[in-house]
Amino acid sequence: MADLSQKLQEQVLQARKTGQKLNIEGGGTKAFMGRAADADAGSLNMGEHTGIVEYHPVELILTARAGTTLAEIEATLAEEGQCLHFEPPRFGDGSTLGGTLACNLSGPARPWSGSVRDQVLGIRLLNGKGEHLRFGGQVMKNVAGYDTSRLQAGAMGTLGAITEISLKVMPKPAMSVTLVQDMAMDEVIHYMNSRAKEPKPITGAAWVDGKVYLRLAGAKSAVEATAGKWSGEVVEQGDQFWQQLQHMQHDFFAGDEPLWRFSVGSTAKNPDLDGPWLIDWAGSQRWYRGEADIARLETLAQRAGGQVSLFRGGDRTDEVMHHQPRALKEIQQRLKKSFDPDGIFNPGRLYSWL
């Protein structure tokens, strides 16, 4: 595998020498995210850079190469009764760990278990100068100062090619129960937030098709006691609902209409838009399906204390991420210049100006 790392490094050095741009590719399952890839750029294929480097079940730490599939990692963890607590979505069998971090993807447990960004302890990264660098480590005390490892979350490869990731893993909960009941959208925001504030083993709160779903997971005694007190019917196949939500396989996500992701204040009133909605993360993440003007949606998102992005579908040649104020834009451009001075990696994938 060292030979493959060297080949990737040589390819980056050659690209810098010739001025060739590079699209970083892995399993190809997230190609729909971000702006359309530069058709004239070459390919830096991370798909063969695979394998679990180290796994210490007792220490709850795993290190894997970026091209390693989530399926392989989760199967290995399951043998030890452990899991990735941030519940990364899989958009296909080829979904990789590196792509998950680059796109900052986390599932329904995000408000309670943290995001992929929160679980990362260290990385190895190929920057635009062809340097193979290491940041962070394998214990929390190594994550100090300017946290370059977590900076990669959501950068979509614009700062470099992630080659290796060390992250925390956690034990699987002993028991899980899902409760469901009918509820109108104008009531559910308050309800979910009220439940989320209680010191109970809640690990999921979502609303779709006029029904609110709450997931309780953890010690059997705590789950059973809470389920007995809270209202709602027990869902027989509760895990299946959350898996469909995690991997975006629910019927809500089917179809060709543009899919918009609102990241807003959990207690904010829902944006005034006609069309289908799905509310997750106890109100912090809200999905909307339909044709819309991004400028108008940005105004609505800002009123709700957050941002909006075009997650899938629609026009990918224009901006798909929320407009950034000048100060943040300049910071991102300076970071790009520092990590990738010649603008080799994923040109324009995150923003047209990056």
Disulfide bonds with the S-S distance in Angstrom:
none
